[in-house]
Amino acid sequence: ASASASASASASASASGKGAAWNGGNSSRVMANGYGSQGQAGAKASLMAMTHAALQNRLLRRSSVEAVLAQRAKAGVNPTPLNDGILALYSDCVGLFVRLKVESAYCVAQILEITQNPEAAYQFGNGTTNLHLLVSFDTDKTLARLSYISDGPDITQAEYRTWTAKRDVNGLLYTLPAPEENLQRLNTFL
C-alpha cells in the first residue's frame, strides 16, 4: 500500500485541487498560501531555522486526522458540506509535517495543501474519504492518502538528518512552517 505514495508522484504535478500558485527561482519554490508579507524569503528562513524539536512540535499524526473525520461522521455531516473539523484540516494542516511511509521507510514531508478527489475515495479510519495531502519530501509534489501518515513514534534522528540534508541543498519544495498552535487546534478533536 505504501508504494502508492511514491507512485503518485508522477501524477501529482497537476494535482493541485485549489489552483495553488508556485513561486520561486532555480534554487527554491514556495507555495503562495496567504502567509502575508513573509513571502518566499521568510518561508525559507523559517524552514532553515527548524530544529528537530520544532519539527517534532509540528508533526501531525494519523490519529489526529482520524479524530477530525470521526467527529464529522459522528455529527452526521453529509460528505459534501464542510464542517468545523474539515475546515480545521484545510486551514490548520498546511505547513505542518507528517511522517509518510514510502516503500519500506518513513520520511518527513511537509503538507502543502489538502485536496479532494471524488474519483479517488478510499478507506480511512472507520469510513471512506476522498481527501489527499499534497506534500513535499523532496523536489516534487506528491499526492498521498491520509492512511500513509504515521501514527507511530517521533521523527527519528536519521529521518531529521535526511530532511535537513535535502533542505540545506535546496532540495525541497516548501511553504512557511505552520505555527505549533495549528497542531494544538487539530488535537482538540482527539
Disulfide bonds with the S-S distance in Angstrom:
none
